[in-house]
């Protein structure tokens, strides 16, 4: 997974895979998701990211599995 931030447009892109994008869907006015040909998530774009996603701070935490 990659997170890219473009300060000139205040846009964040979260790339989950490197598969080819087949379709882009608008989730809300500032959030879009890209899907592959099987409908699986490829990436998500957040416009006005500082206001909509709180990008003034970014952290990553991998959670442990709770499987028994």
Secondary structure, 3 states (H helix, E strand, C coil): CEEEEECCCCEEEEECCCCCCCEEEEEECCEEEEECCCCCEEEEEECCHHHHHCCCCCCCCCCCCCCC
